């Protein structure tokens, strides 16, 4: 129902699509698994910041919008959809990070005032004493306190720093590019020397971006076993790359 309503209501955004191309609804339904894969991949890195259901919802809206606005210029819908879906999720995380940093600052301020009053009074302060110290009435203080209770304890500054893989500068220096290409060549060689199953697990995890459960379903083994295989493969690669120059 949701899919039908969104797609049907967005026909005006469709342009440049040939008569034989897939309909927006068909494209959206076909690439729903892509949304799930990207959502789990993102969630695996920022699981403390957002629920997987929220990422899936954000991704589905982005997928429907992508299907309705897609114009085939040789890129292919899969690449276009992946860019739009991942971009929508990261944009949401950026906005959430900004709001959370602000709330965390307020939470620290509240804790500082509480500690000061505890030292002065020799006991935990009452809400009335806290609100008076902050110059707020009871309702305003309760709103601030409730907001602080909702703040996640994980530091969003660490998750969403400028050095994070999500928000890093896309412009690389030439020597960095050359070094990375050389390393990629070495990795490709070493991965080719791994047992077939270990190489396949690395391929599915790092290239296809499947999570452990999805890899396990693909190989008909448990997620714990997938984790063991991945660790064994990475340990072998670390040994081979230890003296790589």
N, C-alpha and C positions, 0 to 999 in steps of 0.2 A: 504494500500500500504506500509506504513512504517513498519507495523508489519510483512507482508509477506517478505519484503526485508531483515530485520534484522534477522529474524528466519532462512530464507533460507540460508543466508550467514554465519551462525554460526554452521553448522552441525558438523564441525571438533571438536567442543568443547563438543559434546555430548558423554558421555561414561557410560558404565554400565547400560544402560536402557534396560529392557526386551522388547520383541517384542510386548507384549500386553499393555505396558504402554502408557499413553497419549502422543501425539506428543508435541514437544515444542510449536508449534503454538497454539494448543488447550489449553495447560496449561496457556499460556500467556493470551489468550482471556478469559479463565474461571476466572482468578484471577485479571483481570483489576479493578473490584470494590474494591479489597483489596488495590490497589495503591491509589485509590481516598480516601478511608477511612484514610489511613496512612497520606496522603498528607494534608488532612484537619485537622487531629489531630496535626501534626507538625506545620502547619500554624497557628493554633489557639494560639500557644505559642510564635511564632516568626514572627507574621504577618508583623511587621515593617521591617524585614530583607530580605524578599524574597516574590515574587509573587507566588500565588498558581499554576499558569500555569507552572512556572519553576520547582516547586516541582513535579508536575504531570509528566513533561517530564523526570526529573531525575529518578523518580520512575518507569516509563515505560521502560526506558533503562535497569534499574536494574532487572526488572521483566523478560524481554526478555533474558537477560544474565543468570538469575537464571533458567529459563525454559530450556535453551540449555545446561547448565552445571549440571543439577540436576541428582543425583544418589541416588536412594531410598535405604536408609540404616535404615529404620524404623522411621525416623524423621517425614516424611510426607512433601509434597511440600508446604502446607500452612504455616507451621512454618518456613521452609527454605526460602520461598519467603518473608515473613514478615521480617525476619532478614536481608536479602539482601537489600530489598527496604528501610527499615528504616535506615540501615547502610549507604546506598548511600546518602540519604538526609542529615544525620548528618555529614558525611564526607564533603559534599559540604558546609554546614553551618560553619564547622570548618575553612575551607580554606577561606571562605568569611569573617569570623570574623577577621582572621589574616590580610587580605588585608585592611579591613575597619579600624581596629585599627591604622594601619600605615597611612592611609589617614587622619584619624581624628587628628593624631599628627601633620601632615603637615598643616591641617586646623587651628589648634590652633596657630601654628607658624606664619601663614599668618595673622591671626587676631591680634596677638601681635605686629607684625611689622606695621600693618595698624593703630593700636591705638597709637603707638609711633609717627608715622608721623603726625597723626591728632593733637596730643598735640603740636608737634613742629611747624606745619604749621598753626594751627588754622582753618583747613578745611580738607575735605576728600582728601586724596592723589590721584594723577593721576596714571594711570598704569605705565607711564614712571618713575615716582618717586618711585613707589613700586618696579619695576624691578631693578632700580639702587640701592636701599637700600639692595636688596637681592643679588646683584651681578649677575643678570641674564639679558640676552637680552630679547627683547620683546616677541619673540616666546616661549622661555623657560618659561617666567613668565606666559604667557597665558595658557600654558599647565598645569602648576601647579595650577593656579586659576580655570581652568575648572574642573580639577580633584577634587578640594576641594568642588566645587559647587555640585558635585554628591554624596558627603558623606552624609549618613543618619544622622539625628540629634539624633537618639536614640543611647545611649551608648551601644556598642556591648560588652564592658567589663562586663556590668551588665547582658546582655542576655546570654553570653557564659562564665561566670565565672567558676572556678573550682568547685564551690559549686552548680552549676546548676544541675538540675535533669538529664540532658542529659549526662553530662560528669563526674558525681560523681564516686568515686572509688567503684568498684563492691565488694570489700572485706569488709565485715561487722564484727564487733566484736560480740562475742557470746552473750553478754548481750543485745546488740542492736537487734539481731535476736530474742531472747526470748521475749523481750518487744514487738517487732513488731508482733510476732505470737500471743501473748496474746491480743494485740489490735485488730488484725484481727478477733479473736474469738468473742470479744465483739461487734465489728462492725457487724459481721454476725448475731449475735443474735438480735441486735437492728434493723438492716435492715429488718429482718424477721418479726418484730413487726409493720413495717410501712404498710400503705394501699398498696394494690397491685400495683396501678399505680405509686405511688411514688417509690416503690422498683424497679419496672421495669425501670423507667427512670434512676435511679442511675446505674442499671446494664448495660443499653445500653451506658450510658455516660462514666463510669469509667472502665468497663470491656470490652465491645465490642468496645469502643472508637469511638462511633458515635458522630457527632456534633449535635447541636440543630435542625438544619434543617432536618437532616437525621432521628433523633428520631421523629420529628413531622410527617414526611412522613410515618414512620412505624406505629405510633399510630393514624394517620389521624387527627392531631391537628396542630395548628400553632406553630412556633418556640417560640413566646412570651409566649404561654401557657406552653410549655415545660420548659422554663426558670423559670416560676412561680412554677411549680411542683417541679423542682430540688431544688429551693431555700427553699421551704417549707420542703422538706425532709431533707435537710442539716441542717436547723434550728432545727428540731426535734432531729437529731443526735447530734448536738452540745450540746443541753440541756442534753441529756442522757450521753454524754461523759464528761460533765463538771467536775463531781466528780469521773471520772474513775481513778483508781490508778494502 
